[in-house]
Amino acid sequence: MDKKIFLEILNKYNHGKASEQEIEMLHAYYDLFDAEENVLEQMTASQKDNAKQQIATGIAAQMYLTPVKKATFSLNRKWLAAAAMLVLVCSVGILLFNNEKTKPNPNKSQTAAVVIKPGHNQAVLTLADGSTIGLNDKEQGVIVQAAGLKVTKRNADGLVKYESDREAAPSINTIATPRGGQYQLVLEDGTKVWLNAASSIKFPTHFAGSQRMVDITGEVYFEVAKNKKMPFIVRTQNQQIEVLGTHFNVNSYTDEAKETTTLLEGSVKVAKLRNGAVQASVAKILSPGQEASLTSTDKVININPADLEAAVSWKNGYFKFDKADIQTVMRQISRWYNVDVKYQGEISADLFVGKIKRTEDIAGVLRILELSKINTSVKGRTIVITN
């Protein structure tokens, strides 16, 4: 954003003439005033301090004059609530987009094609005998009952729950989501599992022996039921995660640069897998608030502080980006909206910060990018990014 435009909006704000969207923008800028990018770097230190004080005074006045809205307003500043927000921290500035009020460009090819909706609860359950059940079109109630196994589904949230006769031999089941899908299940031991788009989990109908082991692909969030006598083990292509009872997220998409395990609470041990074998010498213990990352070629596991909100934002119904490049943004959009992405020209070096609701149609998401000076068009189910 140009400095002149920013100061004009600030003046309107101080005279009570700023629109709701302009007010949201200034409030977001208030949280970024220590940054050294965009319009802020065009201002002197005194100009920045003065502008920050004016915005802070306006916020305090509004909260004081309208105490009824105080709780809502406070929540909006934290979540930037009704608006979906993106910030370009390299060259463009901060942009706010209210999807309920802003209409997509009618000249875009999106209007001539089928409307691309966001993902929803859908998955496929594959039983041990190879038979499949589409979970997206099943009604509430029992969907499998045979050989000591009972699988039930709640239609409100698509949750699948396993109950098994422990006297019967366990069999292996798989639940997989397509692009544009997500799903939840509760394993026989009480462990809760959330699957993001294009993900899968392979698991026994009940756990036997000295450990509880599952295999996953894509991105999966776990709330593991505690059982000190039987550790819970998650295996991906490149890592093995061992826990007793905890909450953690695993991102193991093959199109991402690395696999990442993020710990929210409890403790986990992350070890490297090579050709399916555990490399005991390459293992680390995570503490809450940390993430472990590695690639197939890494010789060590890297431990870093984690952005916990970003790690589980998909589970909570939104995307969160923290200085993510356009390709990282579009990979997530591609999986959730079941679209392909094509780039024409030089790929933008801008980085994005912000949040987008996962309930938005793709037209709204693309409008955010367009406001950020990223040119987009829709051809069938392909999003073309032009620079």
Backbone torsions as a table, in degrees:
resi	resn	phi	psi	omega
1	MET	NA	140.9	179.0
2	ASP	-73.7	142.9	-179.6
3	LYS	-55.5	-42.1	-178.5
4	LYS	-60.5	-44.0	-179.5
5	ILE	-64.5	-42.0	179.3
6	PHE	-58.5	-46.6	-178.2
7	LEU	-67.7	-32.8	176.6
8	GLU	-65.4	-42.9	178.8
9	ILE	-65.9	-39.6	178.4
10	LEU	-61.1	-40.2	178.1
11	ASN	-64.5	-43.5	176.9
12	LYS	-60.7	-40.1	180.0
13	TYR	-59.9	-45.6	-177.6
14	ASN	-69.7	-20.0	178.5
15	HIS	-103.0	11.1	176.5
16	GLY	71.1	22.8	-177.0
17	LYS	-112.3	2.9	-179.0
18	ALA	-75.1	144.0	176.8
19	SER	-72.4	166.7	178.2
20	GLU	-59.5	-39.9	-179.6
21	GLN	-66.6	-39.8	179.0
22	GLU	-66.8	-36.6	177.8
23	ILE	-65.0	-44.8	177.5
24	GLU	-58.7	-40.7	-179.6
25	MET	-61.5	-45.4	-179.6
26	LEU	-66.4	-36.7	177.8
27	HIS	-65.4	-38.1	176.4
28	ALA	-65.8	-40.2	177.7
29	TYR	-62.1	-34.2	179.3
30	TYR	-56.5	-39.0	-179.8
31	ASP	-74.7	-12.6	-176.2
32	LEU	-110.1	14.3	-170.4
33	PHE	-70.7	-11.0	175.6
34	ASP	-91.3	-3.2	178.2
35	ALA	-72.6	163.1	-178.1
36	GLU	-121.3	36.0	-178.2
37	GLU	-121.8	166.2	169.5
38	ASN	56.8	-137.5	-176.0
39	VAL	-62.3	-29.2	-177.4
40	LEU	-64.3	-36.3	-178.9
41	GLU	-75.8	-11.8	177.0
42	GLN	-83.2	-8.6	-175.5
43	MET	-105.1	148.5	174.9
44	THR	-72.9	165.5	-179.1
45	ALA	-59.6	-40.4	-179.6
46	SER	-68.4	-37.2	177.3
47	GLN	-64.0	-42.4	179.0
48	LYS	-62.9	-46.6	-179.8
49	ASP	-61.6	-41.4	-179.6
50	ASN	-65.0	-45.1	179.9
51	ALA	-64.3	-42.2	179.8
52	LYS	-61.2	-40.5	-179.7
53	GLN	-65.8	-39.1	179.9
54	GLN	-64.3	-42.7	179.6
55	ILE	-67.0	-43.5	-179.8
56	ALA	-61.1	-40.9	178.6
57	THR	-62.9	-41.9	178.5
58	GLY	-63.5	-41.3	178.2
59	ILE	-62.1	-47.2	-179.5
60	ALA	-62.4	-41.2	-179.4
61	ALA	-63.9	-43.8	-178.7
62	GLN	-64.4	-40.8	-178.9
63	MET	-68.3	-32.9	179.5
64	TYR	-76.0	-42.1	-175.3
65	LEU	-76.4	-24.3	-179.3
66	THR	-127.5	68.5	-176.7
67	PRO	-62.3	-23.7	178.7
68	VAL	-62.0	-33.3	-176.8
69	LYS	-96.0	5.5	-173.0
70	LYS	-58.3	-47.5	-177.4
71	ALA	-64.0	-43.0	179.4
72	THR	-64.1	-43.0	-178.0
73	PHE	-64.9	-41.4	179.2
74	SER	-62.0	-41.7	178.3
75	LEU	-63.9	-38.9	179.6
76	ASN	-61.2	-37.8	-179.2
77	ARG	-68.3	-35.3	-179.3
78	LYS	-73.8	-42.7	-172.2
79	TRP	-101.7	-10.9	-171.1
80	LEU	49.3	47.4	-157.3
81	ALA	-42.8	-81.9	-170.6
82	ALA	-64.3	-23.5	-179.8
83	ALA	-92.9	147.2	166.0
84	ALA	-92.5	134.3	-170.7
85	MET	-125.1	140.5	169.9
86	LEU	-133.5	142.6	175.4
87	VAL	-121.3	129.1	172.8
88	LEU	-95.8	115.5	-172.7
89	VAL	-96.2	4.0	179.1
90	CYS	-99.5	-53.6	-171.1
91	SER	-140.3	-18.7	-170.3
92	VAL	-97.8	-48.1	-179.5
93	GLY	126.6	-158.4	-177.3
94	ILE	-106.7	138.4	-178.6
95	LEU	-131.7	138.5	175.7
96	LEU	-119.4	140.7	-177.8
97	PHE	-135.8	117.9	177.6
98	ASN	-94.2	105.6	-173.5
99	ASN	-69.3	-20.8	-178.8
100	GLU	-79.9	-17.4	-174.0
101	LYS	-115.9	-24.7	-175.0
102	THR	-96.2	127.5	-178.8
103	LYS	-92.2	144.5	176.3
104	PRO	-65.4	156.6	-179.4
105	ASN	-63.7	117.5	-176.6
106	PRO	-67.6	-15.2	179.5
107	ASN	-82.5	-9.1	-179.0
108	LYS	-73.0	149.3	-178.9
109	SER	-65.6	-14.6	178.4
110	GLN	-55.3	-38.3	-175.5
111	THR	-69.9	-21.7	-179.0
112	ALA	-87.9	-11.6	-177.4
113	ALA	-110.9	178.8	176.6
114	VAL	-65.6	141.1	178.4
115	VAL	-69.5	129.2	-178.4
116	ILE	-91.2	110.2	-177.2
117	LYS	-87.0	159.5	176.2
118	PRO	-71.5	169.6	179.1
119	GLY	-67.8	172.2	-179.9
120	HIS	-155.5	-178.4	-178.7
121	ASN	-68.9	110.4	174.2
122	GLN	-159.7	142.8	-178.8
123	ALA	-164.7	172.3	176.1
124	VAL	-125.4	127.4	175.1
125	LEU	-96.5	123.8	176.9
126	THR	-109.7	120.0	-179.0
127	LEU	-83.9	171.7	-175.8
128	ALA	-61.1	-29.6	-179.1
129	ASP	-84.4	3.2	178.6
130	GLY	92.6	-9.6	178.7
131	SER	-71.9	150.7	-175.3
132	THR	-123.0	151.8	177.9
133	ILE	-132.7	124.0	176.6
134	GLY	-78.5	111.9	-174.8
135	LEU	-77.5	-16.2	-178.0
136	ASN	-74.2	-19.4	-175.6
137	ASP	-119.6	18.6	178.7
138	LYS	-94.4	143.2	178.0
139	GLU	-80.0	171.6	178.5
140	GLN	-65.0	144.3	176.0
141	GLY	124.8	-162.7	-177.2
142	VAL	-75.6	126.5	178.3
143	ILE	-110.1	-19.2	175.0
144	VAL	-142.8	131.4	173.0
145	GLN	-151.2	102.4	-177.4
146	ALA	-168.4	146.5	173.3
147	ALA	49.9	47.1	176.4
148	GLY	76.2	12.0	-178.7
149	LEU	-117.5	135.8	175.7
150	LYS	-132.6	123.0	179.1
151	VAL	-121.7	123.7	-179.6
152	THR	-119.3	156.5	-178.2
153	LYS	-132.1	135.2	171.8
154	ARG	-94.6	129.0	-176.0
155	ASN	-78.6	-16.9	-176.9
156	ALA	-67.3	-43.3	-176.9
157	ASP	-126.0	5.0	178.9
158	GLY	73.9	15.2	-177.9
159	LEU	-71.3	130.3	175.9
160	VAL	-107.1	133.1	-178.2
161	LYS	-123.3	133.6	-179.7
162	TYR	-101.4	135.0	170.0
163	GLU	-133.0	134.8	-174.0
164	SER	-139.3	144.0	172.7
165	ASP	-74.4	113.0	-174.2
166	ARG	-70.2	-11.6	176.3
167	GLU	-77.2	-23.2	179.8
168	ALA	-82.9	154.2	177.9
169	ALA	-68.8	134.3	178.6
170	PRO	-68.7	148.3	174.7
171	SER	-122.7	161.5	-175.8
172	ILE	-96.3	127.1	175.1
173	ASN	-117.0	160.0	176.3
174	THR	-135.8	135.1	170.2
175	ILE	-117.0	127.1	-177.5
176	ALA	-130.4	137.4	175.3
177	THR	-102.3	144.8	174.0
178	PRO	-83.8	176.4	166.3
179	ARG	-61.5	136.8	-175.9
180	GLY	84.9	14.6	179.9
181	GLY	-130.6	163.1	171.8
182	GLN	-153.3	160.8	179.5
183	TYR	-160.2	161.1	177.5
184	GLN	-128.5	147.9	173.6
185	LEU	-150.5	160.6	174.0
186	VAL	-119.6	119.4	179.7
187	LEU	-72.4	169.3	-174.1
188	GLU	-60.7	-27.9	-178.7
189	ASP	-85.4	-1.4	-178.9
190	GLY	98.1	-3.6	177.9
191	THR	-66.9	132.0	179.2
192	LYS	-97.0	138.9	-174.6
193	VAL	-133.4	133.8	174.1
194	TRP	-117.8	128.6	177.8
195	LEU	-106.3	127.9	172.7
196	ASN	-80.5	-180.0	179.7
197	ALA	-61.7	149.1	176.8
198	ALA	53.1	49.1	-177.4
199	SER	-134.2	165.7	178.9
200	SER	-154.0	157.6	173.0
201	ILE	-138.2	132.1	176.2
202	LYS	-110.7	128.1	-170.3
203	PHE	-152.2	155.5	175.3
204	PRO	-80.6	153.8	-180.0
205	THR	-65.5	-26.8	165.3
206	HIS	-152.3	155.4	-175.9
207	PHE	-89.7	135.8	178.2
208	ALA	-133.8	158.2	178.4
209	GLY	89.8	-151.1	-172.2
210	SER	-98.9	-1.1	-178.7
211	GLN	-151.5	162.1	176.8
212	ARG	-113.8	109.1	-174.1
213	MET	-118.0	136.1	173.8
214	VAL	-133.8	156.2	175.8
215	ASP	-117.5	138.7	-178.3
216	ILE	-132.9	159.7	167.2
217	THR	-132.0	161.5	178.2
218	GLY	74.8	-135.4	-177.0
219	GLU	-126.8	129.5	-175.1
220	VAL	-140.8	137.1	175.3
221	TYR	-109.5	136.8	-177.3
222	PHE	-122.4	140.0	162.7
223	GLU	-120.8	97.2	-169.0
224	VAL	-83.6	130.6	175.4
225	ALA	-67.9	135.2	-176.5
226	LYS	-70.7	135.6	174.5
227	ASN	-161.8	93.6	-174.9
228	LYS	-63.5	-23.6	-178.4
229	LYS	-84.9	-12.7	-176.6
230	MET	-139.2	90.1	-179.6
231	PRO	-57.5	147.9	176.9
232	PHE	-97.3	129.2	-175.1
233	ILE	-124.8	127.9	176.7
234	VAL	-112.0	129.0	179.4
235	ARG	-117.9	134.9	173.0
236	THR	-118.7	-167.9	178.8
237	GLN	-65.4	-36.1	-172.1
238	ASN	-119.0	-4.5	-176.5
239	GLN	-146.7	157.6	172.8
240	GLN	-124.7	128.3	-178.9
241	ILE	-114.1	124.5	-178.4
242	GLU	-115.0	129.0	-178.1
243	VAL	-140.0	163.0	172.7
244	LEU	-103.6	-38.4	177.0
245	GLY	-179.5	113.3	-172.6
246	THR	-169.3	177.7	177.3
247	HIS	-117.8	126.6	179.9
248	PHE	-157.2	160.8	-179.5
249	ASN	-120.5	138.9	178.0
250	VAL	-123.8	123.1	175.4
251	ASN	-111.3	110.1	-176.9
252	SER	-128.8	31.1	177.4
253	TYR	-60.8	137.0	-178.2
254	THR	-72.8	-19.3	179.0
255	ASP	-90.5	2.4	173.0
256	GLU	-91.7	157.4	-175.1
257	ALA	-67.7	-26.0	-175.9
258	LYS	-153.3	161.1	171.9
259	GLU	-91.6	140.5	-175.6
260	THR	-133.1	132.6	172.7
261	THR	-114.9	124.6	-176.9
262	THR	-117.9	126.0	-176.1
263	LEU	-101.3	124.6	177.8
264	LEU	-94.3	-40.0	176.8
265	GLU	-155.8	156.7	-178.4
266	GLY	89.0	-145.8	-178.5
267	SER	-150.0	141.0	176.4
268	VAL	-136.3	153.0	174.6
269	LYS	-112.3	122.4	-178.8
270	VAL	-109.1	126.0	178.3
271	ALA	-124.7	151.8	178.7
272	LYS	-81.3	139.3	173.5
273	LEU	-105.5	137.1	174.4
274	ARG	-132.2	114.6	-176.5
275	ASN	54.6	37.6	177.2
276	GLY	84.0	-4.7	-178.4
277	ALA	-103.2	138.2	-179.5
278	VAL	-74.5	129.3	174.6
279	GLN	-93.2	90.7	-174.1
280	ALA	-60.3	-27.8	-179.0
281	SER	-76.1	-14.1	178.6
282	VAL	-114.5	79.2	-177.5
283	ALA	-144.7	148.8	179.8
284	LYS	-140.4	150.6	174.5
285	ILE	-99.8	128.3	179.0
286	LEU	-96.4	144.5	170.6
287	SER	-106.0	158.3	179.4
288	PRO	-54.7	137.3	-178.7
289	GLY	90.7	2.8	178.6
290	GLN	-111.6	158.6	173.7
291	GLU	-130.9	144.8	175.5
292	ALA	-109.9	135.2	179.5
293	SER	-134.8	148.3	177.1
294	LEU	-163.2	161.8	174.3
295	THR	-119.8	174.9	-178.9
296	SER	-65.0	-22.5	-177.9
297	THR	-100.2	-8.7	-179.6
298	ASP	-65.5	141.8	176.5
299	LYS	-97.8	-9.8	177.5
300	VAL	-134.9	160.6	173.8
301	ILE	-97.6	126.0	-178.2
302	ASN	-90.2	129.4	179.5
303	ILE	-111.7	128.0	-179.6
304	ASN	-141.4	159.5	171.9
305	PRO	-61.4	144.1	-175.4
306	ALA	-108.1	148.7	167.7
307	ASP	-90.1	93.8	-172.9
308	LEU	-63.3	-38.8	179.8
309	GLU	-62.0	-44.2	-179.6
310	ALA	-65.4	-38.9	-176.1
311	ALA	-62.2	-36.0	-176.2
312	VAL	-113.4	12.9	-179.0
313	SER	-59.8	-36.7	-179.9
314	TRP	-59.4	-40.5	179.3
315	LYS	-66.7	-30.4	-176.7
316	ASN	-94.8	7.2	169.5
317	GLY	97.9	18.3	177.2
318	TYR	-154.5	164.7	171.0
319	PHE	-94.9	142.9	170.3
320	LYS	-130.0	128.7	179.8
321	PHE	-118.8	137.3	177.9
322	ASP	-128.9	93.3	-176.9
323	LYS	56.5	51.4	178.0
324	ALA	-96.3	140.5	177.8
325	ASP	-77.8	169.7	-174.6
326	ILE	-62.3	-32.3	-179.6
327	GLN	-69.4	-38.3	176.6
328	THR	-64.3	-43.4	177.3
329	VAL	-59.5	-48.0	-174.2
330	MET	-72.3	-25.9	175.5
331	ARG	-64.1	-41.7	178.3
332	GLN	-67.5	-42.3	178.2
333	ILE	-63.1	-40.8	-179.9
334	SER	-59.4	-44.9	-178.2
335	ARG	-69.1	-41.0	-174.7
336	TRP	-76.1	-35.2	-177.9
337	TYR	-97.7	0.4	-179.9
338	ASN	54.9	54.1	178.2
339	VAL	-128.4	158.4	172.2
340	ASP	-96.8	157.4	-178.8
341	VAL	-126.1	133.5	179.2
342	LYS	-127.4	136.3	-179.9
343	TYR	-108.7	134.4	176.2
344	GLN	-122.8	128.7	-177.6
345	GLY	85.2	-171.6	-179.3
346	GLU	-68.6	134.9	-179.1
347	ILE	-76.7	132.0	-177.7
348	SER	-58.9	140.5	177.1
349	ALA	-94.2	1.2	-179.9
350	ASP	-64.5	151.1	177.7
351	LEU	-114.8	145.5	-175.0
352	PHE	-111.0	140.2	172.7
353	VAL	-130.7	133.5	176.5
354	GLY	146.5	-169.4	-174.6
355	LYS	-132.7	147.4	175.1
356	ILE	-138.0	132.0	175.6
357	LYS	-65.6	138.1	178.1
358	ARG	-79.2	-1.8	178.5
359	THR	-90.8	-4.5	-178.3
360	GLU	-75.0	142.6	168.7
361	ASP	-64.2	157.6	-175.3
362	ILE	-65.9	-24.1	178.0
363	ALA	-59.6	-39.8	178.5
364	GLY	-66.9	-40.3	178.8
365	VAL	-64.2	-43.4	-179.2
366	LEU	-67.6	-31.7	177.7
367	ARG	-62.8	-36.3	176.6
368	ILE	-60.5	-44.6	-179.8
369	LEU	-65.2	-38.7	179.8
370	GLU	-64.1	-40.5	176.0
371	LEU	-63.6	-24.9	177.3
372	SER	-88.8	13.7	178.1
373	LYS	66.3	29.2	170.8
374	ILE	-103.3	115.0	-177.5
375	ASN	-78.0	129.0	-179.5
376	THR	-132.0	154.4	171.5
377	SER	-149.6	158.5	-177.7
378	VAL	-117.4	124.9	176.3
379	LYS	-125.2	99.3	-174.1
380	GLY	66.9	-119.9	176.6
381	ARG	-110.8	30.8	176.0
382	THR	-117.2	128.8	175.4
383	ILE	-96.7	122.8	-178.7
384	VAL	-101.9	122.9	177.9
385	ILE	-104.1	118.6	-176.0
386	THR	-117.5	135.3	177.5
387	ASN	-126.4	NA	NA
